[in-house]
Amino acid sequence: MIFVVGLGPGGPGEITPRAVSALEKCDLIIGYKAYVDLARPLFGADKEFVVSPMKKERDRCEEALRLSLSGRTVGLISSGDPGIYGMAGIMLEVAGGRTEVEIIPGITAASSAAAILGAPLTCDFAVISLSDLLTPWETVTKRLRAAAEADLVICIYNPASNGRPEHLARAADILMETLPADRPAGWVRNAGRDEQSSCITTLGALKNQKIDMFCTVIVGNSATRAADGRLITPRGYRD
């Protein structure tokens, strides 16, 4: 048996009871080191943990499958929700029906960041990752332009990293082909953790913000406004 579990944004108060219950049933928990570090304090020294390096997602899933087929109950962990840029899809592919796999959802970065910024996702929105490790940049560009043309609120995952520090600035330029530079926007770093910080800004100003892989960025639609330090996107209810 394999439980694929979302830990949420990282704070101990934001992992769901269902996720905790699933991991308590596991003989061992496997995941990328940063996620293991989030899970370890919740279960003490009695739980066995297996640490897997970055960019070894398939190897991680193959190890989880091997352990499951040997009779162990395995917890495979992701931050946020495992079905949103997480481990759920690849685990199902690797398992191929050879063992039971249960997906345990978690609070994803879009909803946790939105709650901190106010209520920017109250209407239709798109979630787009700027990472081009698995998706060609040309495809990312096409999706950014389509979301801007559709007047969607845009939630941006993986906005920048040490290896691609310019990606958010490039994305902002692409969006500003359609959207005004003063479009309300915001970002959250380390949502739900002790180091949490956030900022309400504009699309044009995003290019000069110190934003990294620990950030989630939200760009409003034409109805989004900044008020009292919050972003608000009206749902559209009639008076």
Helices and strands as residue ranges (DSSP letters): E 2-6, G 12-14, H 17-24, E 28-32, H 33-43, G 44-46, E 48-52, H 57-69, E 74-78, H 88-95, E 101-104, H 109-117, E 118-119, E 125-129, H 137-149, E 153-157, H 167-175, E 184-189, E 197-202, G 204-208, E 215-219, E 225-227, E 230-232
